[in-house]
Amino acid sequence: MLLASSARSVVATPGLGRRAASVIAGKYSKAVFGAALAKSPATLTKVHTELAGVSNSIKTRPEVDGFVHNPTLSLQERKKGLESLFSKLEGTGPKKEQVSEITKNLLSVLSENGRLGETQAVIEGFNELVSQYKGELTVTVTSATPLTKDVLTRLETTLKQSQTAQAAKVLKITNKVNPAVLGGLIVDFGDKTIDLSVQSRVTKLNNALTQSV
């Protein structure tokens, strides 16, 4: 019950901003990672696979995405929705495999605390912890438009020269697209963020102008 005892203490609070929500998602991520690893490395792998399935369902099935982001559902309705999701994850036929109690427990606690909408953020945080455990360094490069393979290759070459990357066994680079950055790049790796976006420079300028008035 490690996951339950850790995550149940994180109760939904009205009016939380994006940063606070991210912190809360991180607590759930750490709770499920700790619970899975405490069982065994094999359990960690199984939970990792299951949560990848949950994430994929949210991304590719509109009905699942709508379910996790619907705050008007009653607790009973959310419970039935989770049962349906677990059934889909388990599959059918001879290859049917039960979803682990850790994965079920995580989603149940998120549901009870009104945090199903944070599921993707929790899974992303969990994936980062698994990558760290495996000695992998995942670098997320956010840009206004998709980066070409040539640009990503040059970025990888540059990043490999950093001390953080050299300490890792494997370097993985993913490109996220967010038109709001306006231009330039935002590079996230480990606990560091390098904001090279036009939006960042505009924000700094606006802050400077506001403070000078």
LOMAR-698141 format. One record per residue: x, y, z of N, C-alpha, C in turn; residue in three letters. Coordinates in steps of 0.1 Angstrom, whole numbers, always signed. Example, Ala and Ser with C-alpha at 12.3 -4.5 7.8 and 13.67 -1.06 7.14 Angstrom:
((+132,-57,+78),(+123,-45,+78),(+132,-33,+78),ALA);
((+128,-22,+71),(+137,-11,+71),(+129,+0,+79),SER);
***
This chain:
((+8,-12,+0),(+0,+0,+0),(+9,+13,+0),MET);
((+21,+11,-4),(+30,+23,-4),(+25,+34,-13),LEU);
((+20,+30,-25),(+14,+40,-34),(+3,+48,-27),LEU);
((-6,+40,-22),(-18,+46,-16),(-15,+55,-4),ALA);
((-6,+51,+4),(-2,+60,+16),(+5,+72,+11),SER);
((+13,+72,+1),(+20,+83,-4),(+11,+93,-12),SER);
((+3,+87,-21),(-5,+95,-30),(-18,+100,-24),ALA);
((-24,+93,-15),(-36,+98,-9),(-35,+110,-1),ARG);
((-23,+114,+3),(-20,+126,+11),(-21,+138,+2),SER);
((-20,+136,-12),(-21,+147,-21),(-35,+149,-25),VAL);
((-42,+159,-19),(-56,+161,-21),(-58,+173,-30),VAL);
((-68,+172,-39),(-70,+183,-48),(-74,+196,-41),ALA);
((-68,+207,-46),(-71,+220,-40),(-75,+229,-51),THR);
((-87,+235,-49),(-92,+244,-60),(-83,+256,-62),PRO);
((-82,+260,-75),(-74,+272,-79),(-59,+270,-80),GLY);
((-55,+257,-80),(-41,+255,-82),(-36,+259,-96),LEU);
((-24,+266,-96),(-19,+270,-109),(-12,+258,-115),GLY);
((-6,+261,-128),(+1,+250,-135),(+13,+245,-128),ARG);
((+21,+254,-121),(+33,+249,-114),(+29,+240,-102),ARG);
((+18,+244,-95),(+14,+236,-83),(+9,+222,-88),ALA);
((+2,+222,-99),(-4,+210,-105),(+8,+201,-109),ALA);
((+18,+207,-114),(+30,+199,-119),(+37,+193,-107),SER);
((+38,+200,-96),(+44,+195,-83),(+36,+183,-78),VAL);
((+23,+184,-78),(+14,+174,-74),(+15,+161,-82),ILE);
((+16,+163,-96),(+18,+152,-105),(+31,+145,-102),ALA);
((+41,+153,-99),(+54,+147,-95),(+54,+138,-83),GLY);
((+45,+142,-73),(+44,+134,-61),(+38,+120,-64),LYS);
((+28,+120,-73),(+22,+108,-77),(+32,+99,-85),TYR);
((+40,+106,-94),(+50,+99,-102),(+60,+91,-93),SER);
((+65,+99,-83),(+74,+93,-73),(+68,+82,-65),LYS);
((+55,+83,-62),(+49,+73,-54),(+47,+60,-61),ALA);
((+43,+61,-74),(+41,+48,-82),(+55,+42,-86),VAL);
((+65,+51,-88),(+78,+45,-91),(+84,+38,-79),PHE);
((+82,+44,-67),(+88,+38,-55),(+80,+25,-52),GLY);
((+67,+25,-54),(+59,+13,-51),(+63,+1,-61),ALA);
((+65,+5,-73),(+68,-6,-83),(+82,-11,-81),ALA);
((+92,-2,-79),(+106,-7,-77),(+107,-15,-64),LEU);
((+99,-11,-54),(+100,-18,-41),(+96,-33,-43),ALA);
((+87,-35,-52),(+83,-49,-55),(+94,-56,-62),LYS);
((+99,-51,-74),(+109,-58,-81),(+112,-50,-94),SER);
((+124,-51,-100),(+126,-45,-113),(+116,-50,-124),PRO);
((+112,-62,-123),(+103,-68,-132),(+89,-61,-131),ALA);
((+85,-58,-119),(+73,-51,-116),(+73,-37,-122),THR);
((+85,-30,-120),(+87,-17,-126),(+85,-17,-141),LEU);
((+91,-27,-147),(+90,-28,-162),(+75,-30,-166),THR);
((+68,-39,-158),(+54,-41,-162),(+45,-29,-160),LYS);
((+47,-21,-149),(+40,-9,-147),(+43,+1,-158),VAL);
((+56,+2,-161),(+60,+11,-172),(+53,+8,-185),HIS);
((+52,-5,-188),(+45,-9,-201),(+30,-6,-200),THR);
((+24,-8,-188),(+10,-6,-186),(+6,+9,-187),GLU);
((+15,+18,-181),(+12,+32,-182),(+14,+38,-196),LEU);
((+23,+31,-203),(+25,+35,-217),(+12,+32,-225),ALA);
((+6,+21,-221),(-7,+18,-228),(-18,+28,-224),GLY);
((-18,+32,-211),(-28,+42,-207),(-26,+55,-214),VAL);
((-13,+59,-215),(-10,+72,-222),(-14,+71,-237),SER);
((-11,+60,-243),(-15,+58,-257),(-30,+59,-259),ASN);
((-37,+53,-250),(-52,+53,-251),(-57,+67,-250),SER);
((-51,+75,-241),(-56,+89,-239),(-53,+97,-252),ILE);
((-42,+94,-258),(-38,+101,-270),(-46,+97,-283),LYS);
((-49,+85,-284),(-55,+79,-296),(-70,+77,-295),THR);
((-76,+76,-283),(-90,+73,-282),(-97,+85,-276),ARG);
((-105,+92,-284),(-112,+104,-279),(-121,+101,-267),PRO);
((-127,+89,-266),(-136,+87,-255),(-128,+85,-242),GLU);
((-115,+80,-243),(-107,+79,-231),(-102,+93,-227),VAL);
((-98,+101,-236),(-93,+114,-234),(-105,+123,-227),ASP);
((-117,+121,-233),(-128,+128,-227),(-131,+124,-213),GLY);
((-130,+111,-211),(-133,+105,-197),(-123,+111,-187),PHE);
((-110,+111,-189),(-101,+115,-179),(-101,+130,-177),VAL);
((-106,+138,-187),(-107,+152,-185),(-121,+157,-182),HIS);
((-130,+149,-178),(-144,+153,-175),(-145,+154,-160),ASN);
((-145,+166,-155),(-146,+168,-140),(-160,+167,-135),PRO);
((-170,+165,-144),(-184,+164,-139),(-188,+150,-135),THR);
((-180,+140,-139),(-184,+126,-136),(-184,+123,-121),LEU);
((-193,+115,-117),(-194,+111,-103),(-183,+101,-100),SER);
((-180,+98,-87),(-170,+89,-84),(-174,+75,-89),LEU);
((-186,+72,-89),(-191,+59,-94),(-189,+58,-109),GLN);
((-192,+68,-116),(-190,+69,-131),(-175,+67,-134),GLU);
((-166,+74,-126),(-152,+73,-129),(-147,+59,-126),ARG);
((-153,+52,-116),(-149,+39,-112),(-153,+29,-124),LYS);
((-165,+31,-130),(-169,+22,-141),(-160,+25,-153),LYS);
((-156,+38,-155),(-148,+41,-166),(-134,+35,-165),GLY);
((-129,+35,-153),(-116,+28,-151),(-116,+13,-153),LEU);
((-127,+7,-149),(-129,-7,-151),(-129,-10,-166),GLU);
((-135,-2,-174),(-135,-4,-188),(-121,-2,-194),SER);
((-114,+8,-189),(-100,+11,-194),(-91,-1,-190),LEU);
((-92,-6,-178),(-84,-18,-174),(-87,-30,-183),PHE);
((-100,-32,-186),(-104,-43,-195),(-97,-42,-208),SER);
((-97,-30,-214),(-91,-28,-227),(-76,-30,-227),LYS);
((-70,-26,-216),(-55,-28,-214),(-52,-43,-213),LEU);
((-60,-50,-207),(-57,-65,-205),(-59,-73,-217),GLU);
((-67,-68,-227),(-69,-75,-239),(-78,-87,-238),GLY);
((-79,-95,-248),(-87,-107,-247),(-79,-119,-252),THR);
((-85,-131,-251),(-79,-143,-256),(-68,-148,-247),GLY);
((-60,-158,-252),(-50,-164,-244),(-39,-155,-239),PRO);
((-37,-143,-246),(-26,-134,-242),(-31,-124,-232),LYS);
((-43,-125,-227),(-49,-116,-218),(-40,-116,-205),LYS);
((-37,-104,-200),(-28,-103,-188),(-34,-93,-179),GLU);
((-35,-96,-166),(-41,-88,-156),(-33,-75,-154),GLN);
((-40,-64,-153),(-33,-51,-150),(-28,-52,-136),VAL);
((-16,-47,-133),(-10,-48,-120),(-19,-40,-110),SER);
((-18,-44,-97),(-25,-36,-87),(-19,-22,-85),GLU);
((-6,-21,-88),(+0,-8,-86),(-6,+2,-96),ILE);
((-8,-2,-109),(-13,+6,-119),(-28,+10,-116),THR);
((-35,-1,-112),(-49,+1,-108),(-51,+11,-96),LYS);
((-42,+9,-87),(-42,+17,-75),(-39,+32,-78),ASN);
((-29,+34,-87),(-26,+48,-91),(-38,+55,-97),LEU);
((-44,+49,-107),(-55,+55,-114),(-67,+57,-104),LEU);
((-69,+47,-95),(-80,+48,-86),(-78,+60,-76),SER);
((-66,+62,-72),(-63,+73,-62),(-64,+86,-70),VAL);
((-60,+87,-82),(-61,+99,-90),(-76,+102,-92),LEU);
((-84,+92,-94),(-99,+94,-96),(-105,+99,-83),SER);
((-102,+92,-72),(-108,+96,-59),(-104,+110,-55),GLU);
((-92,+115,-59),(-87,+128,-55),(-91,+138,-66),ASN);
((-99,+134,-76),(-103,+144,-86),(-91,+148,-95),GLY);
((-81,+139,-97),(-69,+142,-104),(-67,+134,-117),ARG);
((-77,+128,-122),(-76,+120,-135),(-70,+129,-146),LEU);
((-73,+141,-146),(-69,+150,-157),(-54,+152,-156),GLY);
((-47,+148,-145),(-33,+149,-144),(-26,+136,-148),GLU);
((-33,+126,-153),(-28,+113,-156),(-15,+114,-166),THR);
((-16,+121,-176),(-5,+122,-186),(+7,+128,-179),GLN);
((+5,+138,-171),(+17,+145,-164),(+23,+135,-154),ALA);
((+15,+127,-148),(+20,+117,-138),(+28,+107,-146),VAL);
((+23,+102,-157),(+30,+92,-165),(+43,+98,-170),ILE);
((+43,+110,-175),(+56,+116,-180),(+66,+117,-169),GLU);
((+62,+121,-157),(+71,+121,-145),(+76,+107,-142),GLY);
((+67,+98,-142),(+71,+84,-140),(+82,+79,-150),PHE);
((+79,+82,-163),(+89,+78,-173),(+102,+84,-171),ASN);
((+103,+97,-167),(+115,+103,-164),(+123,+96,-153),GLU);
((+116,+92,-143),(+122,+85,-131),(+128,+71,-136),LEU);
((+120,+64,-145),(+125,+52,-150),(+137,+54,-159),VAL);
((+137,+64,-167),(+149,+68,-175),(+161,+70,-166),SER);
((+160,+78,-155),(+171,+80,-146),(+176,+67,-140),GLN);
((+166,+59,-136),(+170,+46,-130),(+178,+37,-140),TYR);
((+175,+38,-153),(+182,+31,-163),(+195,+38,-168),LYS);
((+198,+50,-163),(+209,+57,-167),(+207,+65,-180),GLY);
((+195,+67,-183),(+192,+74,-196),(+189,+89,-192),GLU);
((+193,+98,-202),(+190,+112,-200),(+181,+116,-212),LEU);
((+169,+120,-208),(+159,+124,-219),(+159,+139,-220),THR);
((+162,+144,-232),(+162,+158,-234),(+150,+162,-242),VAL);
((+142,+171,-237),(+130,+175,-245),(+132,+189,-250),THR);
((+131,+190,-264),(+134,+203,-270),(+120,+207,-276),VAL);
((+115,+218,-270),(+102,+224,-275),(+105,+235,-284),THR);
((+98,+235,-296),(+99,+245,-306),(+85,+248,-312),SER);
((+85,+260,-319),(+72,+264,-324),(+67,+255,-336),ALA);
((+77,+250,-343),(+74,+240,-354),(+83,+228,-353),THR);
((+80,+217,-359),(+89,+205,-358),(+103,+208,-363),PRO);
((+113,+203,-356),(+127,+205,-360),(+131,+194,-370),LEU);
((+139,+198,-379),(+144,+189,-389),(+154,+179,-383),THR);
((+156,+168,-389),(+165,+158,-384),(+179,+163,-383),LYS);
((+183,+172,-392),(+196,+178,-392),(+198,+187,-380),ASP);
((+188,+194,-376),(+189,+203,-364),(+190,+195,-352),VAL);
((+182,+184,-351),(+182,+175,-339),(+195,+168,-338),LEU);
((+201,+165,-349),(+214,+158,-348),(+225,+168,-343),THR);
((+224,+180,-348),(+234,+190,-343),(+232,+193,-328),ARG);
((+219,+194,-324),(+216,+196,-310),(+222,+184,-301),LEU);
((+220,+172,-306),(+225,+160,-299),(+240,+161,-298),GLU);
((+247,+165,-308),(+262,+166,-308),(+266,+176,-297),THR);
((+259,+187,-297),(+262,+197,-287),(+260,+193,-273),THR);
((+248,+187,-271),(+244,+183,-257),(+253,+172,-252),LEU);
((+258,+163,-261),(+267,+152,-256),(+280,+157,-249),LYS);
((+283,+170,-252),(+295,+176,-246),(+293,+181,-232),GLN);
((+280,+181,-228),(+277,+186,-214),(+281,+175,-204),SER);
((+284,+179,-192),(+287,+170,-181),(+275,+161,-178),GLN);
((+263,+167,-178),(+251,+159,-175),(+250,+147,-185),THR);
((+251,+150,-198),(+250,+140,-208),(+261,+129,-207),ALA);
((+273,+134,-204),(+284,+125,-203),(+283,+115,-192),GLN);
((+275,+119,-181),(+273,+110,-170),(+262,+100,-172),ALA);
((+255,+102,-183),(+244,+92,-186),(+249,+81,-196),ALA);
((+242,+70,-195),(+245,+59,-204),(+239,+61,-218),LYS);
((+227,+66,-218),(+220,+68,-231),(+214,+82,-231),VAL);
((+215,+89,-243),(+209,+102,-245),(+198,+101,-254),LEU);
((+186,+105,-250),(+174,+105,-259),(+169,+119,-261),LYS);
((+166,+123,-273),(+161,+136,-276),(+147,+135,-282),ILE);
((+138,+142,-276),(+124,+143,-282),(+121,+157,-285),THR);
((+113,+159,-295),(+109,+173,-300),(+94,+175,-298),ASN);
((+91,+184,-289),(+77,+188,-287),(+74,+201,-294),LYS);
((+62,+202,-300),(+58,+214,-307),(+48,+222,-299),VAL);
((+51,+235,-297),(+43,+244,-290),(+43,+257,-296),ASN);
((+34,+261,-305),(+34,+274,-312),(+35,+286,-303),PRO);
((+32,+284,-290),(+33,+295,-280),(+47,+300,-278),ALA);
((+57,+292,-281),(+71,+296,-278),(+75,+307,-288),VAL);
((+67,+309,-299),(+69,+319,-309),(+81,+317,-318),LEU);
((+92,+313,-313),(+104,+311,-320),(+115,+307,-311),GLY);
((+126,+301,-316),(+137,+297,-307),(+134,+283,-301),GLY);
((+140,+280,-290),(+139,+267,-284),(+138,+268,-269),LEU);
((+132,+257,-263),(+132,+255,-249),(+137,+241,-247),ILE);
((+149,+240,-240),(+155,+227,-238),(+154,+223,-224),VAL);
((+148,+211,-221),(+146,+206,-208),(+154,+193,-206),ASP);
((+163,+192,-197),(+170,+180,-194),(+174,+179,-179),PHE);
((+172,+167,-173),(+174,+166,-159),(+166,+176,-151),GLY);
((+172,+184,-143),(+165,+195,-135),(+168,+208,-141),ASP);
((+173,+209,-153),(+176,+221,-159),(+167,+225,-171),LYS);
((+165,+238,-173),(+157,+243,-184),(+165,+255,-190),THR);
((+167,+254,-203),(+174,+265,-211),(+163,+271,-220),ILE);
((+159,+283,-217),(+148,+289,-225),(+154,+299,-235),ASP);
((+154,+295,-247),(+160,+303,-258),(+149,+308,-267),LEU);
((+137,+308,-262),(+125,+312,-271),(+124,+327,-271),SER);
((+117,+332,-282),(+114,+346,-283),(+104,+350,-273),VAL);
((+95,+341,-269),(+85,+343,-259),(+91,+347,-246),GLN);
((+102,+340,-243),(+109,+343,-230),(+115,+357,-230),SER);
((+121,+361,-241),(+126,+374,-242),(+115,+385,-241),ARG);
((+104,+382,-248),(+93,+391,-247),(+88,+393,-233),VAL);
((+87,+381,-226),(+82,+382,-212),(+91,+390,-203),THR);
((+105,+388,-205),(+114,+395,-197),(+113,+410,-200),LYS);
((+111,+414,-212),(+109,+428,-216),(+97,+433,-209),LEU);
((+86,+426,-210),(+73,+431,-204),(+75,+433,-189),ASN);
((+82,+424,-182),(+84,+425,-168),(+93,+437,-165),ASN);
((+103,+439,-173),(+112,+451,-171),(+104,+464,-173),ALA);
((+95,+464,-183),(+87,+476,-185),(+77,+479,-174),LEU);
((+71,+468,-169),(+62,+469,-158),(+68,+474,-145),THR);
((+80,+469,-142),(+87,+473,-130),(+92,+488,-131),GLN);
((+94,+492,-143),(+99,+506,-144),(+88,+517,-144),SER);
((+76,+512,-145),(+65,+522,-146),(+61,+526,-131),VAL);
***
